[in-house]
Amino acid sequence: MDDATTASLKTVVEQNAIMLHTVATAYGERGDYSVLQDTLGELLAEAGEGLVYVRIVSANGKIQLSAGMPELVEPPPPDPDDESGLAAALERSVVHVRRPLLLPNNEVGFLHFGVSASVLGSARQAILRQGAMIAASEILLTFILLSGIGYFLTRNLAALLKGSRAIAEGRLDHRLPETGNDELTQLSRDFNIMASKLNDRIGELQNTARMLHQSEQRYALAMRGANDGLWDWDVENGSLYVAPRFLEICGLGENAGAIDSEHIFEAIHPDDQQVYRQKLVEHLKGLTPQFMIEHRIRWPDGSYRWVLVRGVAQRHDGDKRAFRMAGSISDIHQRKLAEERLMRDALYDSLTGLTNRGLLLAHLKSALGQLRRRQDFRFAVMVLKIERFRLVNDSLGHASGDHLLRITAERIRNVLREGDVAARLGGDQFAVLLNGVPDDREAHQLADRLRSDLGKPVSLAGQTVYPDVRVGIALSGAVHLEAEAMLRDADNALNQARKDSDHPVALFQADMHARTMQNLQREAELREALQQGQMTVHFQPIVSLGDRSLRSLEALVRWNHPSEGVLSPYHFIPLAEQLDLVHVLCMQVVGQVCAQIRQWESQYGESPPVSINLSARQFARPDLAAEIIATVQQSGVSPQALCFEVTESTLANPDGRAYEILSELRGAGMSVYIDDFGTGYSALSYLHTMPCDVIKLDGSFVRSIAEDERLRAIVGRSIELAHDLGMSVVAECIESEQQASLLAELGCDFGQGYLYSRPVSPNELGAQLAGREPAMGDTE
């Protein structure tokens, strides 16, 4: 077969392929197969392009549409595109062609069609006929030109020549005049009809080309949008067709050359090859409806990337053996990396790399399960906390705090044995699961080793820090049925270790949990007490040491507990401060004191001044003074009837907020007492600047004043200093006449203590207020 015949046959095949792909795409995207069936039938009926049959087949081999040659049950295999293949096709008069086709829903399919080889002969005959017709037309035209006579003949021939040139130049809208009834007029009419048909035909070709271009654009856009690369594998001969996107996903350039299935398999990560081969074999045997696997593939630079491969095998009817397989490959590398990050974030602490609380609990549950199965198995849980860690954050910055946490985590890892699990619970708390710990002695030894390593100096922001770590331990036993309970018990032991400075490692005891539950119950009861008004005020008199006359009162809050009776402040004030409820409690006391003063003034005409204790925590509130003043004003009580006591620790910073708040209270007419004087910071450093009226000597000075001469000298000088600064002095905790006499001799103004009266209720105090007995505390 000569080159001209081969080229002609290839041209016919490509023309039919373009036409069929355009038609199939235009109707197939809408799934309108009935219209497509009719259209293909018309094309076959015309047979202008030599078509003899058309089949549209899905990836799994199912025929979606069939036209022509109904005796063909399955599409024949395509003929090779070389000269020998086309020669064989010419011998049997039909060329079989297969091209890929994008079906609805981005499904990959194939277009099979056959072209009659005899079309070349028909084309040659048509060319000969056309040549003969052209020759005949030229002869006829020559005859007409030679035989034409007259002016009209010459004029019509000139118009015909002009029209022919216009058509040759591409001006298909040019038309000849059709005046007259002679042969030249008829020729002009035929010329105009030919020009119109030619114009219509070219318009149809342009429209077909435009539709083909749009279809190709949609196909390319769909492939880019799906981020997929197509592949087609001939299982029988091993040949593999891949799209450019496939090569791109595999890290190969478009000029990578031929690749086969073995080349692809060798690039799969060794850990994924067995699963890949197993799933592929199962699908080729017909055991699975679809082949789908996520695996890693090696790029030319040696790195691995995650891909998703999907495919469907095509089989002969009645035969499970696959002969073709086609599908797609997707790049899922970023998605897999995101999944791995999410998994790490869900199970591990991002700062230290240790397991988090959730994963630790999972390990604990596993250990508890092993404990139930094996009687000889024991384990322990340790909870560790870095003391004063907040100081590191506040003074050296959070970056230094994070660095300390990372160093702590690394030191914990270095101490762990094989099988142990370390976790960060949050903040400055860590936990360690110790597997195979037989008794508390070994647990203590491991805890001591941990404390020793964690306590080594650390350089942070140019400063050397010595971490102090406390440890709580819970040993496995019959009582531990839940992981949360065991972790809770270790945390309770940690709380005990933090309270006991002499024992930084504590082992959980059963009563620790009971105390914790009691504290939780006490917290709920305290909140309920503040809501239900269970807090009442008792009063302890402050008398003149000279004549023992009642001069003022100190308000002391009591809790009328529903089941435990009257509780002193020792049982609930620390808890109120811890829960930040002390301000609510104090304002309730202020309200009750104001109401009681009004009642005494109504009953007895007057009331002694009453002092109320303020907590150091309240001075963090910038509106403290304003709130107290507003409450007093609303009650109608004179501000001079109220005094407020503060401890030395509150006054440590004379330039702080305490100075402003106390100055505001004194400016409103209220007095300020310094409570527990002599036990806190250096009194001399603030006495000359702090706004106060009275100092109250702490009871520790009073109890030993009779036995300690040096102590008496200190007390005497303190009293003299206070008087020089214009302040009065109250001695607390006076319990004997000897103490009272010595204090009076030293110049102390007032006394308070059980010698005169214990704290009493307002009703009990009523008789003293009515008579103002001058000798409080005298006994017959």
C-alpha positions in Angstrom: 0.0 0.0 0.0 1.5 3.4 -1.0 1.9 6.4 1.3 -0.8 8.4 -0.4 -3.4 5.6 0.3 -2.2 5.3 3.9 -2.4 9.1 4.4 -5.9 9.2 2.8 -7.2 6.4 5.0 -5.8 8.0 8.2 -7.4 11.3 7.2 -10.8 9.6 6.8 -10.4 7.8 10.2 -9.5 11.1 11.9 -12.4 13.0 10.3 -14.8 10.4 11.5 -13.2 10.3 15.0 -13.6 14.1 15.4 -17.1 14.1 14.1 -18.2 11.1 16.3 -16.5 12.5 19.4 -18.2 15.9 18.9 -21.6 14.3 18.4 -21.2 11.9 21.4 -20.0 14.7 23.7 -22.7 17.1 22.7 -25.5 14.6 23.5 -23.8 12.2 25.9 -23.1 14.8 28.6 -26.8 15.2 28.9 -27.3 11.5 28.9 -29.6 11.9 25.9 -28.8 8.6 24.3 -32.0 8.3 22.3 -31.3 11.4 20.3 -27.7 10.3 19.9 -28.9 6.9 18.6 -31.0 8.7 15.9 -28.2 11.0 15.0 -25.7 8.2 14.6 -28.3 6.2 12.5 -28.6 9.1 10.1 -24.8 9.4 9.8 -24.6 5.7 9.0 -27.5 5.9 6.5 -25.7 8.7 4.6 -22.4 6.8 4.8 -20.8 9.9 3.3 -17.7 9.4 5.5 -17.5 5.6 5.1 -18.9 4.7 8.6 -20.3 1.2 8.9 -20.9 0.9 12.7 -20.5 2.8 16.0 -20.4 1.5 19.6 -20.1 3.5 22.9 -18.7 1.3 25.7 -18.2 2.0 29.5 -15.0 1.3 31.4 -16.3 -2.0 32.6 -17.1 -3.2 29.0 -20.8 -2.5 29.0 -22.2 -1.3 25.6 -24.1 2.0 26.2 -25.1 2.6 22.6 -24.9 0.6 19.3 -25.5 1.6 15.7 -24.8 -0.3 12.5 -23.6 -3.9 12.0 -25.9 -5.5 14.5 -24.1 -8.8 14.0 -21.2 -7.5 16.0 -21.9 -8.6 19.6 -18.7 -7.1 21.0 -16.5 -4.4 19.4 -13.6 -5.9 17.6 -10.1 -5.0 18.8 -8.7 -1.8 17.2 -6.4 -2.0 14.3 -2.8 -0.8 14.7 -2.1 2.6 13.4 0.9 1.5 11.3 1.1 0.6 7.6 0.8 -3.2 8.2 -2.3 -2.8 10.3 -4.0 -0.5 7.7 -3.0 -2.9 4.9 -4.7 -5.8 6.8 -7.8 -3.6 7.3 -8.0 -2.8 3.6 -8.0 -6.6 2.9 -11.1 -7.1 5.0 -12.6 -3.7 3.8 -13.2 -2.3 7.3 -10.9 -0.4 9.7 -11.7 -0.9 13.4 -10.9 2.2 15.6 -11.2 2.8 19.5 -10.8 6.2 21.2 -11.3 7.2 24.9 -14.5 9.1 25.7 -15.6 11.0 28.8 -19.1 9.7 29.8 -21.6 11.5 32.2 -20.4 11.9 35.8 -16.8 12.0 34.6 -16.8 8.2 33.9 -14.2 7.1 31.4 -15.5 5.1 28.4 -14.5 4.3 24.9 -15.8 5.0 21.4 -15.6 2.1 18.9 -16.4 2.6 15.2 -15.6 1.1 11.8 -14.7 2.8 8.6 -15.2 1.2 5.2 -11.9 0.9 3.4 -13.8 1.1 0.1 -14.4 4.7 0.8 -11.0 5.4 -0.8 -12.2 3.9 -4.0 -15.4 5.8 -3.8 -13.5 9.0 -3.1 -11.3 8.4 -6.1 -14.3 7.8 -8.3 -15.9 10.9 -7.0 -12.8 12.9 -7.8 -12.8 11.5 -11.3 -16.4 12.3 -11.7 -15.9 15.7 -10.3 -12.9 16.2 -12.7 -15.0 15.0 -15.5 -17.8 17.3 -14.6 -15.4 20.2 -14.2 -13.9 19.4 -17.6 -17.3 19.1 -19.1 -18.3 22.4 -17.5 -15.2 24.1 -18.8 -15.9 22.7 -22.3 -19.5 23.8 -22.0 -18.4 27.2 -20.8 -15.9 27.5 -23.6 -18.6 26.5 -26.0 -21.0 29.0 -24.6 -18.3 31.7 -24.7 -17.4 30.9 -28.3 -20.9 30.6 -29.4 -22.3 33.5 -27.5 -23.0 36.5 -29.4 -24.0 40.1 -28.7 -23.7 42.5 -26.0 -25.7 40.5 -23.4 -23.6 37.4 -23.9 -20.4 39.4 -23.2 -22.0 41.2 -20.2 -23.2 38.0 -18.5 -19.9 36.3 -19.0 -18.1 39.2 -17.4 -20.5 39.0 -14.4 -19.9 35.2 -14.2 -16.1 35.7 -14.2 -16.4 38.4 -11.5 -18.5 36.0 -9.3 -16.1 33.2 -9.8 -13.2 35.4 -8.6 -15.3 36.6 -5.6 -16.0 33.0 -4.6 -12.3 32.2 -5.0 -11.4 35.1 -2.7 -13.8 33.7 0.0 -16.6 36.2 -0.5 -19.3 33.5 -0.3 -22.1 36.1 0.0 -21.5 37.3 -3.6 -24.4 36.6 -6.0 -24.8 37.0 -9.8 -27.8 38.9 -11.3 -30.5 36.5 -12.6 -32.2 38.7 -15.3 -33.4 37.1 -18.4 -34.4 33.6 -19.5 -31.4 32.4 -21.5 -28.8 29.8 -20.6 -26.4 32.3 -19.0 -29.2 33.4 -16.7 -29.8 29.7 -15.7 -26.1 29.4 -15.2 -26.1 32.4 -12.9 -28.9 30.8 -10.9 -27.0 27.6 -10.6 -23.9 29.5 -9.6 -25.8 31.3 -6.9 -27.3 28.0 -5.6 -23.8 26.5 -5.6 -22.4 29.6 -3.6 -25.3 29.3 -1.1 -24.7 25.6 -0.5 -21.0 26.2 -0.2 -21.6 28.9 2.3 -23.9 26.7 4.3 -21.5 23.8 4.2 -18.6 25.9 5.4 -20.8 27.3 8.2 -21.6 23.8 9.3 -18.0 22.9 9.3 -17.1 25.9 11.4 -19.9 25.1 13.8 -18.7 21.5 14.1 -15.1 22.7 14.7 -16.3 25.1 17.4 -18.3 22.4 19.1 -15.3 20.1 18.9 -13.1 22.8 20.5 -15.6 23.3 23.3 -15.9 19.6 23.9 -12.1 19.3 24.1 -12.0 22.3 26.5 -14.7 20.7 28.7 -12.9 17.4 28.7 -9.6 19.1 29.7 -11.3 21.2 32.4 -13.1 18.2 33.9 -9.8 16.4 34.1 -8.1 19.3 35.7 -11.0 19.9 38.1 -11.0 16.3 39.2 -7.2 16.5 39.7 -7.1 13.0 38.3 -4.9 11.3 35.7 -6.4 8.6 33.5 -4.8 5.3 32.7 -5.7 2.3 30.5 -3.9 -1.0 31.1 -4.0 -3.9 28.6 -3.8 -6.8 31.0 -3.0 -9.4 28.3 0.0 -7.7 26.7 1.0 -5.4 29.6 0.9 -2.2 27.6 -0.1 0.9 29.7 -1.6 4.1 28.4 -1.4 7.1 30.8 -2.5 10.7 30.5 -0.1 13.6 31.0 -1.8 14.3 34.4 -0.9 10.7 35.5 2.8 11.4 34.8 2.6 14.7 36.7 1.1 13.1 39.8 3.9 10.4 39.7 6.5 13.1 39.4 7.4 12.2 35.8 7.7 14.7 33.0 5.8 14.5 29.8 9.0 13.3 28.2 9.4 10.4 30.6 9.2 7.9 27.9 7.3 4.6 27.9 6.3 3.2 31.3 4.7 -0.1 32.1 2.8 -1.7 35.0 6.0 -3.2 36.5 7.6 0.3 36.5 4.7 1.6 38.4 4.7 -1.3 40.9 8.4 -0.9 41.6 7.8 2.8 42.5 5.2 1.8 45.2 6.4 2.1 48.8 7.7 -1.3 50.1 5.3 -1.2 53.0 2.3 -0.8 50.6 3.3 -3.3 47.9 1.8 -6.4 49.5 -1.6 -4.7 50.1 -1.5 -3.2 46.6 -0.8 -6.6 44.9 -3.5 -8.4 47.0 -6.2 -5.9 46.2 -5.3 -5.9 42.5 -5.3 -9.7 42.2 -8.7 -9.8 44.0 -10.2 -7.4 41.6 -8.7 -9.1 38.5 -10.3 -12.3 39.7 -13.7 -10.6 40.0 -13.8 -10.8 43.8 -14.4 -7.0 44.2 -16.5 -4.6 42.2 -13.8 -1.9 42.1 -10.1 -1.6 42.6 -9.3 1.2 45.0 -6.2 1.8 47.2 -4.4 4.6 48.9 -0.6 4.1 48.8 2.7 6.0 48.6 4.6 6.3 45.3 8.3 7.2 45.0 9.2 10.3 43.0 12.4 10.5 41.0 14.0 12.5 43.9 13.5 9.6 46.3 10.6 11.2 48.2 7.2 9.5 48.6 3.8 11.0 48.0 0.3 9.7 48.7 -2.0 8.8 45.8 -5.4 7.3 45.4 -5.7 4.8 42.6 -9.1 3.6 41.3 -10.0 1.3 38.4 -12.4 -1.2 37.0 -11.5 -4.3 35.0 -13.2 -5.2 31.7 -14.0 -8.9 31.1 -15.3 -11.0 28.3 -18.9 -12.2 28.6 -19.1 -15.4 30.6 -15.4 -15.1 31.5 -14.3 -13.7 34.8 -10.8 -13.2 33.5 -10.0 -9.5 32.9 -8.4 -8.4 29.6 -8.5 -4.6 30.2 -8.5 -2.3 33.2 -8.9 1.4 33.2 -9.2 4.1 35.9 -7.7 7.2 37.4 -5.0 8.3 39.9 -5.5 11.2 42.3 -3.0 13.2 44.3 -4.0 13.0 48.0 -0.7 13.9 49.5 -1.8 17.1 51.2 -5.0 15.4 52.6 -3.0 12.6 54.1 -0.5 15.0 55.7 -3.5 16.9 57.2 -4.9 13.7 58.5 -1.6 12.8 60.1 -1.4 16.2 61.7 -4.9 15.9 63.0 -4.1 12.5 64.4 -1.0 13.8 66.1 -2.9 16.8 67.5 -5.6 14.5 68.9 -3.2 12.1 70.7 0.0 14.1 71.4 0.9 17.3 73.1 2.1 19.8 70.4 4.6 21.6 72.7 6.5 18.6 74.2 5.6 15.7 71.8 4.5 13.6 74.8 1.2 11.8 74.7 -1.8 13.8 75.9 -4.4 13.1 78.5 -6.7 11.2 76.1 -4.0 8.8 74.9 -2.7 8.3 78.5 -6.2 7.3 79.6 -6.2 4.8 76.7 -2.9 3.3 77.9 -4.3 3.2 81.5 -7.4 1.3 80.3 -5.2 -1.2 78.6 -3.1 -1.6 81.8 -6.3 -2.1 83.8 -7.4 -4.7 81.4 -4.1 -6.5 81.7 -4.4 -6.2 85.5 -7.7 -8.1 85.4 -6.3 -10.8 83.2 -3.0 -11.3 85.1 -2.8 -11.6 88.8 0.9 -11.0 88.9 0.8 -7.7 86.9 1.1 -4.4 88.8 1.6 -0.8 87.6 1.6 2.7 89.0 0.6 6.2 87.9 2.6 9.3 88.8 1.4 12.9 88.4 4.1 15.5 88.6 3.8 19.3 88.9 6.5 22.0 88.6 6.1 24.3 91.6 6.2 28.1 91.0 6.0 27.6 87.2 3.8 30.6 86.9 6.6 32.7 88.3 8.8 31.6 85.4 6.1 32.7 82.9 5.5 36.0 84.7 9.1 37.0 85.2 11.0 35.4 82.3 8.2 35.2 79.7 6.1 32.5 78.2 8.8 31.5 75.7 11.0 30.6 78.7 8.1 28.7 80.3 7.6 26.7 77.2 11.4 25.9 77.0 11.3 24.7 80.6 8.3 22.4 79.8 10.2 20.9 76.8 13.3 20.3 78.9 11.2 18.7 81.6 9.5 16.4 79.0 12.9 15.4 77.6 14.3 14.6 81.1 11.2 12.5 81.8 11.8 10.5 78.6 15.4 9.8 79.6 14.3 8.3 82.9 11.5 6.1 81.5 12.0 2.4 81.2 10.9 0.4 78.3 7.1 0.1 78.3 6.5 3.2 80.4 4.3 6.0 79.0 4.9 9.8 79.7 2.2 12.4 79.1 1.6 16.1 79.6 -1.8 16.7 81.2 -1.7 20.4 80.6 0.0 23.5 82.0 2.9 22.4 84.3 1.5 19.0 85.1 2.9 15.7 83.7 2.0 12.1 84.2 3.9 8.8 83.9 2.4 5.3 83.6 4.9 2.8 85.1 4.2 -0.7 83.9 5.5 -3.6 85.9 6.0 -1.8 89.3 5.6 -4.5 92.0 5.3 -2.2 95.1 5.4 1.3 96.4 9.1 1.1 97.3 10.1 0.8 93.6 7.6 3.5 92.7 9.2 5.8 95.3 12.6 5.1 93.9 11.6 6.0 90.4 9.8 9.1 91.7 13.0 10.2 93.6 15.1 9.6 90.4 12.7 11.7 88.4 12.7 14.5 91.0 16.5 14.4 91.0 16.8 14.7 87.2 14.0 17.3 86.9 15.5 19.4 89.7 18.8 20.0 87.9 19.4 23.7 87.0 18.0 25.1 83.8 19.2 28.2 82.0 16.3 30.4 81.0 16.7 33.9 79.5 20.1 34.3 81.1 18.8 33.1 84.5 19.5 29.8 86.3 16.3 28.1 87.5 16.2 25.1 89.8 12.8 23.4 89.2 11.0 22.0 92.2 8.8 19.1 91.2 6.2 17.4 93.4 5.0 13.9 92.7 1.8 12.0 93.6 1.7 8.2 93.1 -1.3 5.8 92.8 -0.6 2.1 92.8 -2.9 -0.3 90.9 -5.2 -2.4 93.0 -8.6 -3.9 93.3 -10.2 -0.5 94.0 -9.2 0.9 90.6 -11.8 -0.1 88.0 -11.6 3.0 85.9 -8.7 4.9 84.4 -10.1 8.3 85.3 -10.4 7.2 89.0 -6.7 6.1 89.1 -5.5 9.4 87.6 -7.7 11.3 90.0 -6.2 9.4 93.0 -2.6 10.2 91.8 -3.7 13.9 91.5 -5.0 13.8 95.1 -1.7 12.4 96.2 0.0 15.2 94.4 -2.1 17.8 96.3 -0.9 16.1 99.6 2.8 16.3 98.4 2.3 20.0 97.6 1.0 20.7 101.1 3.8 18.8 102.9 7.1 20.6 102.3 9.0 17.8 104.0 7.6 15.0 101.8 7.6 16.1 98.1 6.5 12.6 97.0 3.2 11.3 98.3 1.5 7.9 97.9 -2.2 7.9 97.5 -4.1 6.8 100.6 -7.8 6.0 100.7 -8.6 9.0 103.0 -7.2 11.5 100.5 -10.2 10.9 98.2 -12.5 11.3 101.1 -10.9 14.6 102.0 -11.2 15.7 98.4 -14.9 14.9 98.3 -15.4 16.7 101.6 -13.7 19.8 100.2 -16.0 19.6 97.1 -19.0 19.3 99.4 -17.8 22.1 101.6 -17.5 24.3 98.5 -21.0 23.6 97.5 -22.3 24.2 101.0 -20.4 27.5 101.2 -22.0 28.8 98.0 -25.4 27.7 99.2 -24.8 29.4 102.6 -24.0 32.8 100.9 -27.2 32.5 98.8 -29.4 31.5 101.7 -28.1 33.9 104.3 -26.6 31.4 106.7 -23.8 33.8 107.6 -24.3 35.8 110.8 -22.1 38.3 112.7 -20.9 38.0 116.3 -19.2 40.8 118.1 -16.2 40.9 120.5 -15.8 44.0 122.7 -12.7 46.2 122.7 -12.4 47.9 126.1 -10.3 50.7 127.6 -7.4 49.2 129.7 -7.8 52.0 132.1 -11.4 51.7 133.2 -12.5 48.7 131.2 -15.3 50.6 129.6 -16.6 49.4 126.2 -15.1 51.5 123.5 -15.7 49.5 120.2 -16.6 46.1 118.8 -15.0 43.8 116.2 -17.4 42.1 113.9 -16.5 38.4 113.5 -18.5 36.3 111.0 -20.0 32.9 111.9 -21.6 30.2 109.7 -24.8 28.7 111.0 -24.3 25.4 109.3 -27.5 23.3 109.0 -25.9 20.1 110.4 -22.6 21.1 112.0 -23.9 24.1 114.0 -22.0 27.4 114.4 -18.6 27.4 112.5 -15.8 29.8 113.1 -14.0 31.7 110.3 -11.1 29.1 110.5 -13.4 26.6 108.8 -14.5 28.6 105.8 -12.6 31.9 105.3 -9.6 30.2 103.5 -12.0 28.4 101.2 -13.9 31.6 100.5 -10.6 33.3 99.5 -9.6 30.3 97.3 -13.0 30.4 95.5 -13.0 34.2 95.2 -16.1 34.4 97.4 -14.6 36.4 100.2 -15.7 39.8 98.8 -19.3 38.6 98.6 -19.0 37.4 102.2 -17.5 40.7 103.4 -20.2 42.8 101.8 -22.8 40.6 103.5 -21.0 41.3 106.8 -21.0 45.1 106.1 -24.7 45.0 105.4 -25.5 43.1 108.6 -23.3 45.3 110.7 -24.9 48.5 109.3 -28.4 47.0 110.1 -27.3 46.0 113.6 -25.9 49.5 114.3 -29.2 51.0 113.2 -31.1 48.7 115.5 -28.8 49.5 118.5 -29.2 53.2 117.9 -32.9 52.8 117.8 -32.9 50.7 121.0 -30.2 52.4 123.1 -29.8 55.8 121.5 -26.2 55.1 120.3 -23.9 52.3 119.2 -20.1 51.8 119.7 -18.0 51.8 116.5 -17.7 48.4 114.8 -14.6 47.2 113.0 -14.8 44.9 110.0 -12.0 42.8 108.6 -11.1 43.2 104.9 -9.3 40.4 103.0 -6.1 41.2 101.0 -7.8 39.7 97.9 -10.5 42.4 98.0 -7.9 45.1 97.2 -7.6 43.7 93.7 -11.0 45.3 93.1 -10.6 48.9 92.0 -14.2 49.7 93.1 -13.9 48.3 96.6 -14.0 51.7 98.4 -16.8 53.0 96.3 -18.9 49.8 96.9 -18.4 50.0 100.7 -19.2 53.7 100.8 -22.4 53.2 98.7 -23.6 50.4 101.0 -23.0 52.5 104.2 -24.8 55.5 102.7 -27.8 53.4 101.7 -28.0 52.0 105.2 -28.2 55.5 106.8 -25.4 54.7 109.2 -22.8 57.4 110.0 -19.4 56.6 108.5 -17.8 57.3 111.8 -19.5 54.2 113.2 -17.5 51.9 111.0 -13.8 50.9 111.0 -12.0 48.5 108.7 -9.1 46.2 109.6 -6.3 45.2 107.2 -3.3 43.0 107.8 0.3 44.1 107.3 0.7 42.0 104.2 -1.9 44.1 102.5 0.0 47.2 103.3 3.4 45.9 101.9 3.3 48.3 99.0 2.5 51.8 100.1 2.2 53.0 96.5 -0.2 50.2 95.6 -4.0 50.1 95.4 -4.4 49.5 99.1 -3.1 53.1 99.8 -5.7 54.6 97.5 -8.6 52.5 98.8 -7.9 53.1 102.5 -7.4 56.8 101.8 -10.8 56.9 100.1 -12.4 55.1 103.1 -10.8 57.5 105.6 -11.8 60.4 103.4 -15.4 59.3 103.7 -15.2 59.4 107.6 -14.3 55.7 108.4 -11.3 54.6 110.4 -8.6 52.1 109.4 -7.0 49.6 111.8 -3.8 47.6 111.1 -4.5 44.1 112.3 -1.8 41.5 113.4 0.7 44.3 113.8 4.3 43.1 114.1 4.0 39.7 112.3 4.2 40.8 108.7 6.5 43.0 106.7 8.6 45.7 108.4 6.1 47.9 110.2 8.4 50.9 110.1 8.5 50.9 106.3 4.9 52.0 106.0 3.7 53.4 109.3 4.6 57.0 108.3 2.8 56.8 105.0 -0.1 54.5 105.3 -3.4 56.1 106.2 -4.4 54.4 109.4 -5.8 55.3 112.9 -5.2 52.3 115.1 -2.7 49.4 115.3 -3.7 46.1 116.8 -0.8 44.2 118.5 -0.8 40.6 117.4 -1.6 38.0 120.1 1.8 36.4 119.8 3.3 39.4 121.6 0.6 39.4 124.3 0.8 35.6 125.2 4.5 35.8 126.2 4.7 39.4 127.5 4.8 38.3 131.1 7.8 35.9 130.7 9.9 37.7 128.0 11.4 41.0 129.1 12.9 41.7 125.7 9.4 41.2 124.2 8.0 43.7 126.7 10.6 46.2 125.5 9.7 45.7 121.8 6.0 46.1 122.7 6.7 49.2 124.7 8.7 50.9 121.9 6.0 50.0 119.4 3.3 51.6 121.6 5.4 54.7 121.9 6.0 54.9 118.2 2.3 54.6 117.5 1.5 57.3 119.9 4.1 59.6 118.4 2.4 59.0 115.0 -1.0 59.9 116.5 -2.3 56.4 116.5 -4.0 54.4 119.3 -3.0 50.8 120.2 -5.2 47.7 120.8 -3.7 44.5 122.3 -5.4 41.3 121.1 -5.8 38.0 122.8 -5.6 39.2 126.4 -6.5 36.3 128.7 -5.1 37.2 132.1 -5.1 40.1 134.5 -1.3 40.1 134.5 -1.2 40.6 130.8 -3.7 43.4 131.0 -1.7 45.2 133.8 1.6 44.9 132.0 0.1 46.3 128.8 -1.5 49.2 130.7 1.8 50.0 132.3 3.4 50.1 128.8 0.8 52.6 127.7 -1.4 50.4 125.6 -4.8 52.1 125.1 -7.3 49.3 124.6 -7.5 45.5 125.0 -9.4 42.7 123.4 -9.6 39.0 124.4 -11.4 36.3 126.4 -10.5 38.1 129.7 -13.2 40.6 128.8 -15.5 38.7 126.5 -15.6 36.0 123.9 -17.4 36.9 120.6 -21.1 37.0 121.3 -24.3 37.3 119.4 -26.1 40.7 119.1 -28.7 39.6 121.6 -26.1 38.6 124.2 -24.4 42.0 123.8 -27.6 43.9 124.3 -27.3 44.0 128.1 -23.8 45.4 128.0 -24.8 48.1 125.6 -27.8 49.0 127.7 -25.8 49.5 130.9 -22.4 50.2 129.5 -20.9 48.3 132.4 -17.5 49.9 133.1 -15.9 46.7 134.5 -16.2 44.2 131.7 -14.6 40.9 132.6 -14.8 41.4 136.4 -15.9 38.3 138.3 -17.3 38.1 141.8 
